[in-house]
Amino acid sequence: MYLYAKKHMFQKDLLNGHYIIVTGGGTGLGKSMTKAFIEYGANVLICSRKAEVLEKTAGEIEEQYPGKIIWHPCDVRDYGQVEQTLKKAVDTWGKVTGLVNAAAGNFISPTERLSPRAFDVIVDIVLRGTYNMSLALGKYWIENQIKGNIINIITTYSWTGSGFVTPSA
């Protein structure tokens, strides 16, 4: 126990009984958070648009934590796909207790070169995707009287602005 306490900030079983959906869970911060949630006992469904990335990430995690991760392709801009993702999680575990909105998109480009469509894609992923996931889970939690938690990941560009990433800023 002493060695564990030195390495970890929380109790090993802190998230036992929690079932979390992580958007953008195949890479980056979403992937790192997924690993941490699973280390603390949660079951996690990762989703994003790229099935091959999800399958690879889930396979890596499954080797160390069998039965703790599932994946489902989902474009968070599409509410129908969001509902299908929620259904997959509920069908697998019986309930969902948490959501991490980590899906993101960006184009590194001078602002004057961005097309209106490029801007729309980013805003649709980051804002509409977060809204779609939060709405679907919120409705589900209210209907089923489940206490749920949402973590929304945002960029620091929201406060500071930044060249070449205007849609995220």
PERARA-V426805 format. One record per backbone hydrogen bond with DSSP energy under -1.0 kcal/mol. CO is the residue of the C=O (numbers start at 1). NH is the residue of the N-H. E is the energy in kcal/mol with one decimal. If there is no record, write none. Layout:
# PERARA-V426805
co & nh & e
CO & NH & E
CO & NH & E
This chain:
# PERARA-V426805
co & nh & e
1 & 5 & -2.8
2 & 6 & -1.8
3 & 7 & -1.4
4 & 8 & -2.6
11 & 14 & -1.9
13 & 16 & -2.0
15 & 18 & -2.0
18 & 43 & -2.4
19 & 97 & -3.0
19 & 98 & -1.8
20 & 45 & -2.8
21 & 100 & -2.7
22 & 47 & -2.1
27 & 31 & -1.7
28 & 32 & -2.2
29 & 33 & -2.8
30 & 34 & -2.2
31 & 35 & -2.2
32 & 36 & -1.9
33 & 37 & -2.9
34 & 38 & -2.4
35 & 39 & -2.4
36 & 40 & -1.6
37 & 42 & -2.4
38 & 41 & -2.0
40 & 15 & -3.3
43 & 20 & -2.7
44 & 70 & -2.3
45 & 22 & -2.8
46 & 72 & -2.0
47 & 24 & -2.0
47 & 25 & -1.3
48 & 74 & -3.0
50 & 54 & -2.0
51 & 55 & -2.9
52 & 56 & -1.7
53 & 57 & -2.5
54 & 58 & -3.1
55 & 59 & -2.1
56 & 60 & -2.2
57 & 61 & -2.3
58 & 62 & -3.0
59 & 63 & -1.4
61 & 65 & -2.9
65 & 68 & -1.6
68 & 44 & -2.6
70 & 46 & -2.4
75 & 78 & -2.6
78 & 82 & -1.9
79 & 83 & -2.5
80 & 84 & -1.9
81 & 85 & -2.1
82 & 86 & -2.4
83 & 87 & -2.4
84 & 88 & -2.2
85 & 89 & -2.0
86 & 90 & -2.6
87 & 91 & -3.1
88 & 92 & -1.7
89 & 93 & -2.9
90 & 94 & -2.3
97 & 149 & -1.5
98 & 21 & -2.2
99 & 151 & -2.5
100 & 23 & -2.6
100 & 102 & -1.2
101 & 153 & -2.4
107 & 109 & -1.0
110 & 113 & -2.0
111 & 114 & -1.5
115 & 119 & -1.9
116 & 120 & -2.4
117 & 121 & -2.3
118 & 122 & -1.8
119 & 123 & -2.4
120 & 124 & -2.8
121 & 125 & -2.1
122 & 126 & -2.8
123 & 127 & -2.4
123 & 128 & -1.5
124 & 129 & -1.7
127 & 131 & -2.5
128 & 132 & -3.4
129 & 133 & -2.4
130 & 134 & -2.4
131 & 135 & -2.9
132 & 136 & -2.5
133 & 137 & -2.6
134 & 138 & -2.6
135 & 139 & -2.7
136 & 140 & -2.1
137 & 141 & -3.0
138 & 142 & -2.5
139 & 143 & -2.7
140 & 144 & -2.1
141 & 146 & -2.2
149 & 99 & -2.2
151 & 101 & -2.8
155 & 158 & -1.7
156 & 159 & -1.7
156 & 160 & -2.0
157 & 161 & -2.1
162 & 165 & -1.0
164 & 109 & -2.0
165 & 169 & -2.0
